[in-house]
Amino acid sequence: MLVAFSVAPSGGASPAGEGDGASVHDAVAAAVEVVRASGLPNSTDSMFTTIEGEWDEVFDVVKRATEAVGAYGSRVSLVLKADIRPGHTGELTGKVERLEAALERRTGE
């Protein structure tokens, strides 16, 4: 299963010692730190973090990443998209590799 998610704080609270100037990227960094520490395959781009694994382990990481962002605001916004394909692994890179191969075939015609 692949899960792409984006999580961001809103509201006025910020972590102790951070002051009112804590930025959204600091909150996102806290979430990405949780994802990377999980040991699950993952990738972060400018809009989403994608994580690969089994249902329970992936959603546990998403929950903990969301909780980490919660320290930066009184509300948290979570956007999530899942590709649930039982029996398939390595799709974090496999899907991109198949796309690149298709593009290469098209330019070679």
Helices and strands as residue ranges (DSSP letters): E 2-10, H 24-37, E 42-44, E 49-52, H 55-70, E 75-83, H 91-107
